[in-house]
């Protein structure tokens, strides 16, 4: 069902999988898969007729993955730690 709602599922599916990954040990691999799919599509857009909407979406997705890669894991304090 999610595929039907995506305008560009070929690269959006791995991109969303990376964005939604909560396990730090799996995040790097999912980002790499998403980056590869986005990079491939960006190359295709340079050589084919392309629409501006997808071009902008690919650019934004690549930037968001770059930011996500730079994020450090956030330590969540327990409620006990907050009371001290």
Backbone as XML, in Angstrom:
<?xml version="1.0"?>
<chain id="A" units="angstrom">
  <residue number="1" name="UNK">
    <atom name="N" x="0.810" y="-1.193" z="0.000"/>
    <atom name="CA" x="0.000" y="0.000" z="0.000"/>
    <atom name="C" x="0.859" y="1.266" z="0.000"/>
  </residue>
  <residue number="2" name="UNK">
    <atom name="N" x="1.936" y="1.249" z="0.756"/>
    <atom name="CA" x="2.800" y="2.426" z="0.812"/>
    <atom name="C" x="3.392" y="2.732" z="-0.562"/>
  </residue>
  <residue number="3" name="UNK">
    <atom name="N" x="3.745" y="1.673" z="-1.324"/>
    <atom name="CA" x="4.290" y="1.870" z="-2.670"/>
    <atom name="C" x="3.323" y="2.636" z="-3.558"/>
  </residue>
  <residue number="4" name="UNK">
    <atom name="N" x="2.033" y="2.372" z="-3.406"/>
    <atom name="CA" x="1.033" y="3.032" z="-4.224"/>
    <atom name="C" x="0.946" y="4.522" z="-3.917"/>
  </residue>
  <residue number="5" name="UNK">
    <atom name="N" x="1.292" y="4.915" z="-2.710"/>
    <atom name="CA" x="1.223" y="6.304" z="-2.308"/>
    <atom name="C" x="2.487" y="7.074" z="-2.664"/>
  </residue>
  <residue number="6" name="UNK">
    <atom name="N" x="3.562" y="6.381" z="-2.979"/>
    <atom name="CA" x="4.821" y="7.033" z="-3.329"/>
    <atom name="C" x="4.811" y="7.436" z="-4.795"/>
  </residue>
  <residue number="7" name="UNK">
    <atom name="N" x="5.278" y="8.626" z="-5.046"/>
    <atom name="CA" x="5.358" y="9.101" z="-6.425"/>
    <atom name="C" x="6.559" y="8.492" z="-7.141"/>
  </residue>
  <residue number="8" name="UNK">
    <atom name="N" x="7.649" y="8.243" z="-6.405"/>
    <atom name="CA" x="8.890" y="7.708" z="-6.973"/>
    <atom name="C" x="9.380" y="6.532" z="-6.121"/>
  </residue>
  <residue number="9" name="UNK">
    <atom name="N" x="8.662" y="5.406" z="-6.097"/>
    <atom name="CA" x="8.976" y="4.318" z="-5.165"/>
    <atom name="C" x="10.349" y="3.682" z="-5.365"/>
  </residue>
  <residue number="10" name="UNK">
    <atom name="N" x="10.907" y="3.774" z="-6.566"/>
    <atom name="CA" x="12.198" y="3.124" z="-6.831"/>
    <atom name="C" x="13.284" y="3.610" z="-5.862"/>
  </residue>
  <residue number="11" name="UNK">
    <atom name="N" x="13.303" y="4.896" z="-5.569"/>
    <atom name="CA" x="14.299" y="5.415" z="-4.629"/>
    <atom name="C" x="13.673" y="5.857" z="-3.309"/>
  </residue>
  <residue number="12" name="UNK">
    <atom name="N" x="12.380" y="6.165" z="-3.301"/>
    <atom name="CA" x="11.742" y="6.616" z="-2.063"/>
    <atom name="C" x="11.612" y="5.495" z="-1.035"/>
  </residue>
  <residue number="13" name="UNK">
    <atom name="N" x="11.402" y="4.266" z="-1.497"/>
    <atom name="CA" x="11.237" y="3.152" z="-0.559"/>
    <atom name="C" x="12.493" y="2.955" z="0.311"/>
  </residue>
  <residue number="14" name="UNK">
    <atom name="N" x="13.699" y="2.838" z="-0.288"/>
    <atom name="CA" x="14.885" y="2.713" z="0.568"/>
    <atom name="C" x="15.182" y="3.985" z="1.373"/>
  </residue>
  <residue number="15" name="UNK">
    <atom name="N" x="14.833" y="5.127" z="0.809"/>
    <atom name="CA" x="15.021" y="6.398" z="1.519"/>
    <atom name="C" x="14.175" y="6.434" z="2.792"/>
  </residue>
  <residue number="16" name="UNK">
    <atom name="N" x="12.907" y="6.085" z="2.675"/>
    <atom name="CA" x="12.030" y="6.079" z="3.849"/>
    <atom name="C" x="12.439" y="5.009" z="4.857"/>
  </residue>
  <residue number="17" name="UNK">
    <atom name="N" x="12.938" y="3.877" z="4.363"/>
    <atom name="CA" x="13.421" y="2.831" z="5.276"/>
    <atom name="C" x="14.576" y="3.354" z="6.128"/>
  </residue>
  <residue number="18" name="UNK">
    <atom name="N" x="15.449" y="4.141" z="5.517"/>
    <atom name="CA" x="16.568" y="4.721" z="6.273"/>
    <atom name="C" x="16.067" y="5.758" z="7.275"/>
  </residue>
  <residue number="19" name="UNK">
    <atom name="N" x="15.132" y="6.587" z="6.854"/>
    <atom name="CA" x="14.619" y="7.617" z="7.758"/>
    <atom name="C" x="13.895" y="7.029" z="8.968"/>
  </residue>
  <residue number="20" name="UNK">
    <atom name="N" x="13.255" y="5.895" z="8.769"/>
    <atom name="CA" x="12.463" y="5.301" z="9.845"/>
    <atom name="C" x="13.240" y="4.301" z="10.698"/>
  </residue>
  <residue number="21" name="UNK">
    <atom name="N" x="14.485" y="4.010" z="10.335"/>
    <atom name="CA" x="15.276" y="3.034" z="11.096"/>
    <atom name="C" x="15.639" y="3.589" z="12.468"/>
  </residue>
  <residue number="22" name="UNK">
    <atom name="N" x="15.343" y="2.830" z="13.506"/>
    <atom name="CA" x="15.645" y="3.267" z="14.868"/>
    <atom name="C" x="16.829" y="2.525" z="15.469"/>
  </residue>
  <residue number="23" name="UNK">
    <atom name="N" x="17.222" y="1.415" z="14.871"/>
    <atom name="CA" x="18.359" y="0.641" z="15.384"/>
    <atom name="C" x="19.649" y="1.201" z="14.788"/>
  </residue>
  <residue number="24" name="UNK">
    <atom name="N" x="20.480" y="1.760" z="15.625"/>
    <atom name="CA" x="21.705" y="2.409" z="15.178"/>
    <atom name="C" x="22.601" y="1.465" z="14.379"/>
  </residue>
  <residue number="25" name="UNK">
    <atom name="N" x="22.656" y="0.188" z="14.771"/>
    <atom name="CA" x="23.530" y="-0.762" z="14.085"/>
    <atom name="C" x="23.051" y="-1.081" z="12.661"/>
  </residue>
  <residue number="26" name="UNK">
    <atom name="N" x="21.799" y="-0.807" z="12.337"/>
    <atom name="CA" x="21.278" y="-1.048" z="10.993"/>
    <atom name="C" x="21.164" y="0.230" z="10.167"/>
  </residue>
  <residue number="27" name="UNK">
    <atom name="N" x="21.298" y="1.363" z="10.808"/>
    <atom name="CA" x="21.088" y="2.641" z="10.134"/>
    <atom name="C" x="22.093" y="2.893" z="9.011"/>
  </residue>
  <residue number="28" name="UNK">
    <atom name="N" x="23.360" y="2.651" z="9.250"/>
    <atom name="CA" x="24.382" y="2.921" z="8.229"/>
    <atom name="C" x="24.139" y="2.129" z="6.952"/>
  </residue>
  <residue number="29" name="UNK">
    <atom name="N" x="23.759" y="0.877" z="7.095"/>
    <atom name="CA" x="23.501" y="0.043" z="5.920"/>
    <atom name="C" x="22.290" y="0.555" z="5.147"/>
  </residue>
  <residue number="30" name="UNK">
    <atom name="N" x="21.259" y="0.962" z="5.845"/>
    <atom name="CA" x="20.060" y="1.461" z="5.167"/>
    <atom name="C" x="20.323" y="2.808" z="4.498"/>
  </residue>
  <residue number="31" name="UNK">
    <atom name="N" x="21.145" y="3.637" z="5.129"/>
    <atom name="CA" x="21.520" y="4.906" z="4.500"/>
    <atom name="C" x="22.309" y="4.633" z="3.220"/>
  </residue>
  <residue number="32" name="UNK">
    <atom name="N" x="23.219" y="3.677" z="3.258"/>
    <atom name="CA" x="24.022" y="3.353" z="2.074"/>
    <atom name="C" x="23.144" y="2.868" z="0.922"/>
  </residue>
  <residue number="33" name="UNK">
    <atom name="N" x="22.171" y="2.028" z="1.221"/>
    <atom name="CA" x="21.254" y="1.533" z="0.181"/>
    <atom name="C" x="20.450" y="2.700" z="-0.402"/>
  </residue>
  <residue number="34" name="UNK">
    <atom name="N" x="19.953" y="3.568" z="0.465"/>
    <atom name="CA" x="19.172" y="4.720" z="0.010"/>
    <atom name="C" x="20.032" y="5.665" z="-0.825"/>
  </residue>
  <residue number="35" name="UNK">
    <atom name="N" x="21.252" y="5.915" z="-0.380"/>
    <atom name="CA" x="22.143" y="6.798" z="-1.144"/>
    <atom name="C" x="22.430" y="6.228" z="-2.526"/>
  </residue>
  <residue number="36" name="UNK">
    <atom name="N" x="22.615" y="4.924" z="-2.610"/>
    <atom name="CA" x="22.875" y="4.298" z="-3.908"/>
    <atom name="C" x="21.672" y="4.456" z="-4.840"/>
  </residue>
  <residue number="37" name="UNK">
    <atom name="N" x="20.472" y="4.240" z="-4.322"/>
    <atom name="CA" x="19.265" y="4.370" z="-5.137"/>
    <atom name="C" x="19.061" y="5.814" z="-5.591"/>
  </residue>
  <residue number="38" name="UNK">
    <atom name="N" x="19.310" y="6.757" z="-4.693"/>
    <atom name="CA" x="19.156" y="8.178" z="-5.025"/>
    <atom name="C" x="20.216" y="8.609" z="-6.034"/>
  </residue>
  <residue number="39" name="UNK">
    <atom name="N" x="21.439" y="8.160" z="-5.844"/>
    <atom name="CA" x="22.524" y="8.495" z="-6.765"/>
    <atom name="C" x="22.240" y="7.950" z="-8.166"/>
  </residue>
  <residue number="40" name="UNK">
    <atom name="N" x="21.759" y="6.711" z="-8.231"/>
    <atom name="CA" x="21.415" y="6.109" z="-9.524"/>
    <atom name="C" x="20.329" y="6.925" z="-10.219"/>
  </residue>
  <residue number="41" name="UNK">
    <atom name="N" x="19.309" y="7.294" z="-9.473"/>
    <atom name="CA" x="18.211" y="8.057" z="-10.066"/>
    <atom name="C" x="18.678" y="9.452" z="-10.501"/>
  </residue>
  <residue number="42" name="UNK">
    <atom name="N" x="19.553" y="10.063" z="-9.717"/>
    <atom name="CA" x="20.080" y="11.381" z="-10.090"/>
    <atom name="C" x="20.848" y="11.300" z="-11.409"/>
  </residue>
  <residue number="43" name="UNK">
    <atom name="N" x="21.618" y="10.225" z="-11.604"/>
    <atom name="CA" x="22.336" y="10.033" z="-12.871"/>
    <atom name="C" x="21.345" y="9.861" z="-14.032"/>
  </residue>
  <residue number="44" name="UNK">
    <atom name="N" x="20.283" y="9.101" z="-13.778"/>
    <atom name="CA" x="19.276" y="8.899" z="-14.818"/>
    <atom name="C" x="18.592" y="10.222" z="-15.180"/>
  </residue>
  <residue number="45" name="UNK">
    <atom name="N" x="18.344" y="11.044" z="-14.193"/>
    <atom name="CA" x="17.672" y="12.316" z="-14.443"/>
    <atom name="C" x="18.526" y="13.256" z="-15.287"/>
  </residue>
  <residue number="46" name="UNK">
    <atom name="N" x="19.852" y="13.122" z="-15.204"/>
    <atom name="CA" x="20.732" y="13.969" z="-16.003"/>
    <atom name="C" x="20.698" y="13.595" z="-17.480"/>
  </residue>
  <residue number="47" name="UNK">
    <atom name="N" x="20.420" y="12.329" z="-17.779"/>
    <atom name="CA" x="20.485" y="11.874" z="-19.161"/>
    <atom name="C" x="19.112" y="11.728" z="-19.817"/>
  </residue>
  <residue number="48" name="UNK">
    <atom name="N" x="18.054" y="11.671" z="-19.037"/>
    <atom name="CA" x="16.699" y="11.498" z="-19.575"/>
    <atom name="C" x="15.921" y="12.793" z="-19.435"/>
  </residue>
  <residue number="49" name="UNK">
    <atom name="N" x="14.766" y="12.816" z="-20.084"/>
    <atom name="CA" x="13.843" y="13.908" z="-19.813"/>
    <atom name="C" x="13.411" y="13.771" z="-18.360"/>
  </residue>
  <residue number="50" name="UNK">
    <atom name="N" x="13.424" y="14.841" z="-17.641"/>
    <atom name="CA" x="13.100" y="14.756" z="-16.219"/>
    <atom name="C" x="12.175" y="15.885" z="-15.835"/>
  </residue>
  <residue number="51" name="UNK">
    <atom name="N" x="11.447" y="15.626" z="-14.773"/>
    <atom name="CA" x="10.571" y="16.690" z="-14.284"/>
    <atom name="C" x="11.213" y="17.348" z="-13.073"/>
  </residue>
  <residue number="52" name="UNK">
    <atom name="N" x="10.952" y="18.608" z="-12.922"/>
    <atom name="CA" x="11.569" y="19.401" z="-11.863"/>
    <atom name="C" x="11.177" y="18.894" z="-10.479"/>
  </residue>
  <residue number="53" name="UNK">
    <atom name="N" x="9.965" y="18.370" z="-10.336"/>
    <atom name="CA" x="9.513" y="17.883" z="-9.031"/>
    <atom name="C" x="10.387" y="16.738" z="-8.530"/>
  </residue>
  <residue number="54" name="UNK">
    <atom name="N" x="10.674" y="15.770" z="-9.405"/>
    <atom name="CA" x="11.521" y="14.660" z="-8.966"/>
    <atom name="C" x="12.950" y="15.117" z="-8.738"/>
  </residue>
  <residue number="55" name="UNK">
    <atom name="N" x="13.434" y="16.002" z="-9.576"/>
    <atom name="CA" x="14.788" y="16.529" z="-9.394"/>
    <atom name="C" x="14.933" y="17.161" z="-7.998"/>
  </residue>
  <residue number="56" name="UNK">
    <atom name="N" x="13.966" y="17.979" z="-7.619"/>
    <atom name="CA" x="14.006" y="18.623" z="-6.302"/>
    <atom name="C" x="13.849" y="17.611" z="-5.177"/>
  </residue>
  <residue number="57" name="UNK">
    <atom name="N" x="12.993" y="16.613" z="-5.376"/>
    <atom name="CA" x="12.794" y="15.582" z="-4.354"/>
    <atom name="C" x="14.076" y="14.771" z="-4.144"/>
  </residue>
  <residue number="58" name="UNK">
    <atom name="N" x="14.772" y="14.439" z="-5.235"/>
    <atom name="CA" x="16.041" y="13.702" z="-5.140"/>
    <atom name="C" x="17.091" y="14.548" z="-4.424"/>
  </residue>
  <residue number="59" name="UNK">
    <atom name="N" x="17.156" y="15.820" z="-4.777"/>
    <atom name="CA" x="18.117" y="16.718" z="-4.120"/>
    <atom name="C" x="17.857" y="16.806" z="-2.621"/>
  </residue>
  <residue number="60" name="UNK">
    <atom name="N" x="16.597" y="16.986" z="-2.251"/>
    <atom name="CA" x="16.239" y="17.095" z="-0.836"/>
    <atom name="C" x="16.510" y="15.800" z="-0.076"/>
  </residue>
  <residue number="61" name="UNK">
    <atom name="N" x="16.203" y="14.673" z="-0.698"/>
    <atom name="CA" x="16.441" y="13.374" z="-0.053"/>
    <atom name="C" x="17.931" y="13.158" z="0.180"/>
  </residue>
  <residue number="62" name="UNK">
    <atom name="N" x="18.754" y="13.489" z="-0.813"/>
    <atom name="CA" x="20.206" y="13.334" z="-0.657"/>
    <atom name="C" x="20.720" y="14.206" z="0.481"/>
  </residue>
  <residue number="63" name="UNK">
    <atom name="N" x="20.226" y="15.415" z="0.573"/>
    <atom name="CA" x="20.635" y="16.313" z="1.660"/>
    <atom name="C" x="20.193" y="15.752" z="3.013"/>
  </residue>
  <residue number="64" name="UNK">
    <atom name="N" x="18.960" y="15.270" z="3.095"/>
    <atom name="CA" x="18.456" y="14.732" z="4.360"/>
    <atom name="C" x="19.264" y="13.526" z="4.822"/>
  </residue>
  <residue number="65" name="UNK">
    <atom name="N" x="19.676" y="12.666" z="3.902"/>
    <atom name="CA" x="20.509" y="11.521" z="4.279"/>
    <atom name="C" x="21.878" y="11.993" z="4.766"/>
  </residue>
  <residue number="66" name="UNK">
    <atom name="N" x="22.399" y="13.018" z="4.139"/>
    <atom name="CA" x="23.674" y="13.587" z="4.579"/>
    <atom name="C" x="23.564" y="14.078" z="6.025"/>
  </residue>
  <residue number="67" name="UNK">
    <atom name="N" x="22.489" y="14.756" z="6.338"/>
    <atom name="CA" x="22.263" y="15.248" z="7.701"/>
    <atom name="C" x="22.086" y="14.070" z="8.657"/>
  </residue>
  <residue number="68" name="UNK">
    <atom name="N" x="21.313" y="13.078" z="8.240"/>
    <atom name="CA" x="21.071" y="11.911" z="9.088"/>
    <atom name="C" x="22.365" y="11.182" z="9.412"/>
  </residue>
  <residue number="69" name="UNK">
    <atom name="N" x="23.268" y="11.078" z="8.445"/>
    <atom name="CA" x="24.556" y="10.425" z="8.688"/>
    <atom name="C" x="25.375" y="11.167" z="9.728"/>
  </residue>
  <residue number="70" name="UNK">
    <atom name="N" x="25.213" y="12.479" z="9.800"/>
    <atom name="CA" x="25.993" y="13.282" z="10.737"/>
    <atom name="C" x="25.436" y="13.326" z="12.140"/>
  </residue>
  <residue number="71" name="UNK">
    <atom name="N" x="24.241" y="12.793" z="12.333"/>
    <atom name="CA" x="23.616" y="12.823" z="13.653"/>
    <atom name="C" x="24.262" y="11.793" z="14.566"/>
  </residue>
  <residue number="72" name="UNK">
    <atom name="N" x="24.478" y="12.177" z="15.782"/>
    <atom name="CA" x="24.982" y="11.262" z="16.799"/>
    <atom name="C" x="23.798" y="10.634" z="17.519"/>
  </residue>
  <residue number="73" name="UNK">
    <atom name="N" x="23.951" y="9.404" z="17.990"/>
    <atom name="CA" x="22.852" y="8.799" z="18.743"/>
    <atom name="C" x="22.533" y="9.640" z="19.976"/>
  </residue>
  <residue number="74" name="UNK">
    <atom name="N" x="21.280" y="9.764" z="20.264"/>
    <atom name="CA" x="20.835" y="10.537" z="21.422"/>
    <atom name="C" x="20.589" y="9.583" z="22.577"/>
  </residue>
  <residue number="75" name="UNK">
    <atom name="N" x="21.200" y="9.874" z="23.699"/>
    <atom name="CA" x="20.962" y="9.065" z="24.892"/>
    <atom name="C" x="19.703" y="9.557" z="25.560"/>
  </residue>
  <residue number="76" name="UNK">
    <atom name="N" x="18.815" y="8.640" z="25.810"/>
    <atom name="CA" x="17.560" y="9.004" z="26.466"/>
    <atom name="C" x="17.702" y="8.674" z="27.940"/>
  </residue>
  <residue number="77" name="UNK">
    <atom name="N" x="17.493" y="9.673" z="28.766"/>
    <atom name="CA" x="17.581" y="9.470" z="30.203"/>
    <atom name="C" x="16.353" y="8.751" z="30.704"/>
  </residue>
  <residue number="78" name="UNK">
    <atom name="N" x="16.562" y="7.959" z="31.720"/>
    <atom name="CA" x="15.412" y="7.312" z="32.348"/>
    <atom name="C" x="14.708" y="8.325" z="33.246"/>
  </residue>
  <residue number="79" name="UNK">
    <atom name="N" x="13.519" y="8.011" z="33.631"/>
    <atom name="CA" x="12.763" y="8.926" z="34.505"/>
    <atom name="C" x="13.508" y="9.106" z="35.831"/>
  </residue>
  <residue number="80" name="UNK">
    <atom name="N" x="14.155" y="8.063" z="36.313"/>
    <atom name="CA" x="14.906" y="8.163" z="37.569"/>
    <atom name="C" x="16.021" y="9.194" z="37.444"/>
  </residue>
  <residue number="81" name="UNK">
    <atom name="N" x="16.706" y="9.211" z="36.305"/>
    <atom name="CA" x="17.790" y="10.172" z="36.091"/>
    <atom name="C" x="17.279" y="11.603" z="36.081"/>
  </residue>
  <residue number="82" name="UNK">
    <atom name="N" x="16.076" y="11.798" z="35.592"/>
    <atom name="CA" x="15.527" y="13.141" z="35.512"/>
    <atom name="C" x="15.138" y="13.691" z="36.885"/>
  </residue>
  <residue number="83" name="UNK">
    <atom name="N" x="14.841" y="12.824" z="37.847"/>
    <atom name="CA" x="14.426" y="13.271" z="39.180"/>
    <atom name="C" x="15.613" y="13.762" z="40.006"/>
  </residue>
  <residue number="84" name="UNK">
    <atom name="N" x="16.823" y="13.371" z="39.673"/>
    <atom name="CA" x="17.997" y="13.735" z="40.468"/>
    <atom name="C" x="18.332" y="15.194" z="40.330"/>
  </residue>
</chain>
